[in-house]
Amino acid sequence: MNNHYKSLSLTIGASALVIFLLCAWLVGSHAPALNANDAALRSLVNAPPH
């Protein structure tokens, strides 16, 4: 593998890691809002049909 492909692979891998960590941080920092949305969705799905 030449240096161009090696550096491209490292760049893509590092970018993917940064995006993953950013998403994990956003989910962790907004946990109360996500829990409220989960509860609302759960009650909507479990509601008896009309």
Distance bins in CASP14 RR format, pairs under 12 A and 6 or more apart:
PFRMAT RR
TARGET T0000
AUTHOR 0000-0000-0000
RMODE 2
METHOD distances of the structure
MODEL  1
1 7 0 0 0 0 0 1 0 0 0 0 0
1 8 0 0 0 0 1 0 0 0 0 0 0
1 9 0 0 0 0 1 0 0 0 0 0 0
1 10 0 0 0 0 0 1 0 0 0 0 0
2 8 0 0 0 0 0 1 0 0 0 0 0
2 9 0 0 0 0 0 1 0 0 0 0 0
3 9 0 0 0 0 0 1 0 0 0 0 0
3 10 0 0 0 0 0 1 0 0 0 0 0
4 10 0 0 0 0 0 1 0 0 0 0 0
4 11 0 0 0 0 0 1 0 0 0 0 0
5 11 0 0 0 0 0 1 0 0 0 0 0
5 12 0 0 0 0 0 1 0 0 0 0 0
6 12 0 0 0 0 0 1 0 0 0 0 0
6 13 0 0 0 0 0 1 0 0 0 0 0
7 13 0 0 0 0 0 1 0 0 0 0 0
7 14 0 0 0 0 0 1 0 0 0 0 0
8 14 0 0 0 0 0 1 0 0 0 0 0
8 15 0 0 0 0 0 1 0 0 0 0 0
9 15 0 0 0 0 0 1 0 0 0 0 0
9 16 0 0 0 0 0 1 0 0 0 0 0
10 16 0 0 0 0 0 1 0 0 0 0 0
10 17 0 0 0 0 0 1 0 0 0 0 0
11 17 0 0 0 0 0 1 0 0 0 0 0
11 18 0 0 0 0 0 1 0 0 0 0 0
12 18 0 0 0 0 0 1 0 0 0 0 0
12 19 0 0 0 0 0 1 0 0 0 0 0
13 19 0 0 0 0 1 0 0 0 0 0 0
13 20 0 0 0 0 1 0 0 0 0 0 0
13 21 0 0 0 0 0 1 0 0 0 0 0
14 20 0 0 0 0 0 1 0 0 0 0 0
14 21 0 0 0 0 0 1 0 0 0 0 0
15 21 0 0 0 0 0 1 0 0 0 0 0
15 22 0 0 0 0 0 1 0 0 0 0 0
16 22 0 0 0 0 0 1 0 0 0 0 0
16 23 0 0 0 0 0 1 0 0 0 0 0
17 23 0 0 0 0 0 1 0 0 0 0 0
17 24 0 0 0 0 0 1 0 0 0 0 0
18 24 0 0 0 0 0 1 0 0 0 0 0
18 25 0 0 0 0 0 1 0 0 0 0 0
19 25 0 0 0 0 0 1 0 0 0 0 0
19 26 0 0 0 0 0 1 0 0 0 0 0
20 26 0 0 0 0 0 1 0 0 0 0 0
20 27 0 0 0 0 0 1 0 0 0 0 0
21 27 0 0 0 0 0 1 0 0 0 0 0
21 28 0 0 0 0 0 1 0 0 0 0 0
22 28 0 0 0 0 0 1 0 0 0 0 0
22 29 0 0 0 0 0 1 0 0 0 0 0
23 29 0 0 0 0 0 1 0 0 0 0 0
23 30 0 0 0 0 0 1 0 0 0 0 0
24 30 0 0 0 0 0 1 0 0 0 0 0
24 31 0 0 0 0 0 1 0 0 0 0 0
25 31 0 0 0 0 0 1 0 0 0 0 0
26 33 0 0 0 0 0 1 0 0 0 0 0
26 34 0 0 0 0 1 0 0 0 0 0 0
27 33 0 0 0 0 0 1 0 0 0 0 0
27 34 1 0 0 1 0 0 0 0 0 0 0
27 35 0 0 0 0 0 1 0 0 0 0 0
27 37 0 0 0 0 0 1 0 0 0 0 0
27 38 0 0 0 0 0 1 0 0 0 0 0
28 34 0 0 0 0 1 0 0 0 0 0 0
28 35 0 0 0 0 0 1 0 0 0 0 0
30 36 0 0 0 0 0 1 0 0 0 0 0
30 37 0 0 0 0 1 0 0 0 0 0 0
30 38 0 0 0 0 0 1 0 0 0 0 0
31 37 0 0 0 0 0 1 0 0 0 0 0
31 38 0 0 0 0 0 1 0 0 0 0 0
32 38 0 0 0 0 0 1 0 0 0 0 0
32 39 0 0 0 0 0 1 0 0 0 0 0
33 39 0 0 0 0 0 1 0 0 0 0 0
33 40 0 0 0 0 0 1 0 0 0 0 0
34 40 0 0 0 0 0 1 0 0 0 0 0
34 41 0 0 0 0 0 1 0 0 0 0 0
35 41 0 0 0 0 0 1 0 0 0 0 0
35 42 0 0 0 0 0 1 0 0 0 0 0
36 42 0 0 0 0 0 1 0 0 0 0 0
36 43 0 0 0 0 0 1 0 0 0 0 0
37 43 0 0 0 0 0 1 0 0 0 0 0
37 44 0 0 0 0 0 1 0 0 0 0 0
38 44 0 0 0 0 0 1 0 0 0 0 0
38 45 0 0 0 0 0 1 0 0 0 0 0
39 45 0 0 0 0 0 1 0 0 0 0 0
39 46 0 0 0 0 0 1 0 0 0 0 0
40 46 0 0 0 0 0 1 0 0 0 0 0
40 47 0 0 0 0 0 1 0 0 0 0 0
41 47 0 0 0 0 0 1 0 0 0 0 0
END
